[in-house]
Amino acid sequence: MNATMTQTNCIEIKQGTSKDLETLAILGRVTFRESHGDYIEDKTNLNAYLDKAFSIETTQKELKDSNNIYFIIYRNKLPVGYVKLVLNAESEFIENPSCCRLERIYVLDEFITQKLGLELFKTTVKKAQELNFDMMWLTVYIKNTRAINFYEKNGFEKVGSISFQINKQGYENPILAKKL
């Protein structure tokens, strides 16, 4: 367990387990809507994606997969964000086979200015290094400039691009990678 204490609040990061199923599902749903909802014009598509990607069943399946590691960040004992690290996640854009993927790093809007995403990121990088991965990669929506700036500031560089599909609509996502 990794915990940081300050006088006014307590920040704690814990590895997610099956006991955190509902917390991860609702955090995923809410934070995805907060970070991407404005970019997706067809709200029916958005809702259908949220219903599938962040359902209890999907989240439970992801938690059972030994290649997935979740960390949840708590502020004053309230879950306010999470990260999902996918182990052994090769990419066609990276020649190094010792890769992991930072698939999700989300913090509730209200807490973004408190640098909690940076704390989640540091914890995730440390875990990937402990597991002897050489590279970490991710995708991010091209219009999410706040996230792109965060990743670039933390050593990621563009190595490719994909189209992320939400129903039949494609959204350009650069692929960024970082040597660990």
C-alpha positions in Angstrom: 0.0 0.0 0.0 1.3 3.5 -0.9 0.0 6.3 1.2 0.8 10.0 1.4 -0.5 12.2 4.3 -0.9 15.9 4.4 -2.3 18.1 7.2 -5.6 18.8 5.4 -6.3 15.5 3.7 -5.1 12.0 3.2 -4.1 10.6 -0.2 -3.9 6.9 -0.4 -3.3 4.6 -3.4 -4.4 0.9 -3.2 -4.2 -1.9 -5.7 -7.7 -2.7 -7.0 -9.1 -6.2 -6.3 -12.4 -7.9 -6.9 -13.8 -6.2 -3.8 -13.5 -2.9 -5.7 -15.6 -4.1 -8.6 -18.5 -1.6 -8.2 -16.1 1.3 -7.4 -14.0 0.7 -10.6 -17.1 0.3 -12.8 -18.7 3.6 -11.6 -15.4 5.5 -11.6 -14.7 4.3 -15.1 -18.1 5.3 -16.3 -18.1 8.8 -14.7 -14.5 9.7 -15.5 -14.8 8.6 -19.1 -17.9 10.7 -19.6 -16.2 13.7 -17.9 -13.1 13.4 -20.1 -14.6 12.3 -23.4 -18.3 13.1 -23.3 -18.0 16.5 -24.9 -16.2 15.1 -27.9 -18.8 12.4 -28.7 -21.6 14.1 -30.6 -24.0 11.2 -30.6 -24.9 10.7 -26.9 -26.7 7.4 -27.8 -23.3 6.0 -28.9 -21.6 7.4 -25.8 -24.2 5.7 -23.5 -24.0 2.4 -25.4 -20.2 2.5 -25.0 -20.4 3.3 -21.3 -23.0 0.6 -20.7 -20.7 -2.0 -22.3 -17.1 -0.8 -21.4 -17.9 -0.1 -17.7 -20.5 -2.6 -16.9 -20.2 -4.8 -13.9 -19.6 -7.9 -16.1 -16.9 -6.2 -18.2 -15.1 -4.8 -15.2 -15.3 -8.2 -13.4 -13.8 -9.9 -16.5 -11.0 -7.3 -16.6 -10.3 -7.7 -12.9 -10.0 -11.5 -13.3 -7.4 -11.1 -16.1 -3.9 -11.5 -14.6 -2.5 -9.1 -17.2 -4.5 -6.2 -15.7 -3.5 -4.3 -12.7 -5.6 -1.5 -11.2 -4.7 1.2 -8.7 -7.4 3.3 -7.1 -6.5 6.7 -5.5 -8.5 7.9 -2.5 -8.7 11.4 -1.1 -10.0 11.5 2.5 -11.1 7.8 2.0 -13.2 8.6 -1.1 -12.3 6.9 -4.4 -11.6 9.8 -6.8 -9.6 8.1 -9.6 -8.0 5.0 -10.9 -5.5 3.6 -13.4 -5.4 0.4 -15.4 -2.1 -1.1 -16.4 -2.1 -3.9 -19.0 0.9 -6.2 -18.8 2.6 -7.8 -21.8 0.8 -5.4 -24.2 2.7 -5.3 -27.4 2.1 -2.7 -30.0 2.6 -2.8 -33.8 4.3 0.7 -33.4 6.9 -0.5 -30.9 9.6 -3.0 -31.7 10.4 -3.8 -28.1 8.4 -6.8 -26.9 8.8 -6.0 -23.2 5.9 -3.5 -23.2 3.0 -2.6 -21.0 0.1 -0.4 -21.7 -1.2 2.4 -19.6 -4.8 1.8 -20.7 -6.7 4.2 -18.4 -5.7 6.9 -16.1 -8.7 8.8 -14.9 -9.4 11.2 -12.0 -12.8 12.8 -11.3 -12.8 16.4 -12.7 -13.2 17.9 -9.3 -9.8 16.5 -8.2 -7.7 16.9 -11.3 -6.1 20.2 -10.1 -4.8 18.4 -7.1 -2.2 16.4 -9.1 -3.7 13.1 -8.2 -3.2 11.8 -11.8 0.5 12.4 -11.4 0.5 10.3 -8.2 -1.3 7.5 -10.0 1.1 7.8 -12.9 4.2 7.6 -10.6 2.8 4.5 -8.9 2.1 2.8 -12.2 5.5 3.5 -13.7 7.1 2.2 -10.5 5.1 -1.0 -10.7 6.0 -1.5 -14.4 9.7 -1.0 -13.6 9.4 -3.5 -10.7 8.0 -6.0 -13.2 11.0 -5.3 -15.6 9.1 -3.8 -18.5 11.2 -1.7 -20.8 8.5 0.4 -22.5 5.1 1.8 -21.6 2.6 3.0 -24.2 -0.9 4.5 -24.4 -3.4 6.0 -26.6 -5.1 9.3 -26.1 -7.8 11.2 -28.0 -6.1 13.8 -30.2 -8.4 16.6 -29.0 -7.6 15.8 -25.3 -4.7 18.3 -25.2 -4.6 18.5 -21.4 -3.8 14.7 -21.3 -1.4 14.9 -24.3 0.5 17.7 -22.6 0.7 15.7 -19.3 2.1 12.6 -21.1 4.6 14.6 -23.1 5.8 16.4 -19.9 6.3 13.0 -18.4 8.5 11.6 -21.2 6.1 10.1 -23.7 6.6 10.6 -27.4 4.3 9.9 -30.4 5.0 6.7 -32.2 1.9 6.1 -34.2 -1.9 6.7 -34.4 -5.0 4.6 -34.4 -8.8 5.1 -34.8 -10.6 4.4 -31.5 -14.1 3.2 -32.3 -17.2 4.1 -30.4 -19.9 2.2 -32.2 -19.3 3.1 -35.9 -17.7 6.5 -35.2 -13.8 6.6 -35.3 -11.8 9.0 -33.2 -8.1 9.6 -34.0 -5.8 8.6 -31.1 -2.1 9.1 -31.2 -0.1 6.3 -29.6 2.5 7.6 -27.2 5.4 5.6 -25.7 8.0 6.0 -23.0 11.1 4.1 -22.2 11.1 3.0 -18.6 
